[in-house]
Amino acid sequence: MHIIRSLSLAAAIALSACAGEETGICAGDGITAGDAWVRAAGEGAPMSAAYVELCNGGDAPDRLLAVKYNGAQAVEIHETQMSDEGVASMAPAANGIVLPPHEMTALAPGGAHIMLIGISEAIAEGEEAAITLEFENAEPMTVMFEARPRMDASGHKGH
């Protein structure tokens, strides 16, 4: 019984520590960006994908509406859509991505993400790419995205 009580206490402490960290991520008045990365793309690669965690520390929702990157012919925000048959596909997010107040929204492999289409030059692993995020309410924000290998540590492949 003492072991179960100790484990329960340890779990409660760990959960409260995690909750405290997450609250701190979205503290403040505006949009903040973290863990921004782009898939490395070799010379002649037609496209790449970029990912970022966005926190809206404000009291009102905002929306990621557009993204700009000088090294691509086009940049689109994509989201996952499910067909009636249960098949997932990616398509442009027509109305952007909603950023609820005091919450973190992850653009991550397998979910919403940024597509860089028609890349004009290689994005080498370890380099950084300056990508500008445009919002409905917040001022535009240029974020440095670190180029990571095509297969990142999370084990996701593709886009």
Buried (B, 14 or more C-beta within 10 A) or exposed (E): EEEEEEEEEEEEEEEEEEEEEEEEBBEEEBBBBEEBBBBBBEEEBEBBBBBBBBBBBBEEEBBBBBBEBEBBEEBBBBBEEEEEEEEEEBEEBEEBBBBEEBBBBBBBBEBBBBBBEEBEEBBEBEEBBEBBBBBBBBEEBEBEBBBBEBEBEEEBEEE
